[in-house]
Amino acid sequence: MKKSLLILAVACLLSACHTMHGMGEDLKDGAHAVGHGVQKAGEAIENVAH
């Protein structure tokens, strides 16, 4: 678990524009992608339930 968090933190730091604004944008984009995935999963579950 700790290793996964460390890898995630390093990936965020390396992918950011080396500014707080750039890192904020990267985190926002990541959250948007996760939200989209959750929405698609919910739709798939709903389709199976009907």
C-alpha positions in Angstrom: 0.0 0.0 0.0 2.7 2.5 1.0 4.7 1.5 -2.2 1.6 2.3 -4.3 1.1 5.7 -2.7 4.8 6.5 -3.2 4.6 5.6 -6.9 1.5 7.7 -7.3 3.1 10.7 -5.6 6.2 10.4 -7.7 4.1 10.1 -10.9 2.2 13.2 -10.0 5.3 15.2 -9.3 7.0 14.1 -12.5 3.9 14.7 -14.7 3.1 18.2 -13.3 4.5 21.3 -14.8 6.6 21.7 -11.7 4.2 24.4 -10.3 1.3 24.1 -7.9 -1.0 25.3 -10.7 0.3 22.6 -13.1 -0.1 19.9 -10.4 -3.6 21.1 -9.6 -4.5 20.8 -13.3 -3.1 17.3 -13.5 -5.0 16.3 -10.4 -8.2 17.8 -11.8 -7.7 15.9 -15.1 -7.2 12.7 -13.1 -10.3 13.2 -11.0 -12.3 13.9 -14.2 -11.1 10.6 -15.7 -11.9 8.7 -12.6 -15.4 10.3 -12.4 -16.0 9.4 -16.1 -15.0 5.8 -15.4 -17.3 5.6 -12.4 -20.2 7.0 -14.5 -19.6 4.4 -17.2 -19.5 1.6 -14.7 -22.7 2.8 -13.1 -24.4 2.9 -16.6 -23.2 -0.7 -17.3 -24.5 -1.9 -14.0 -27.8 -0.1 -14.6 -28.1 -1.8 -18.1 -27.5 -5.2 -16.6 -30.1 -4.6 -13.9 -32.8 -3.9 -16.4 
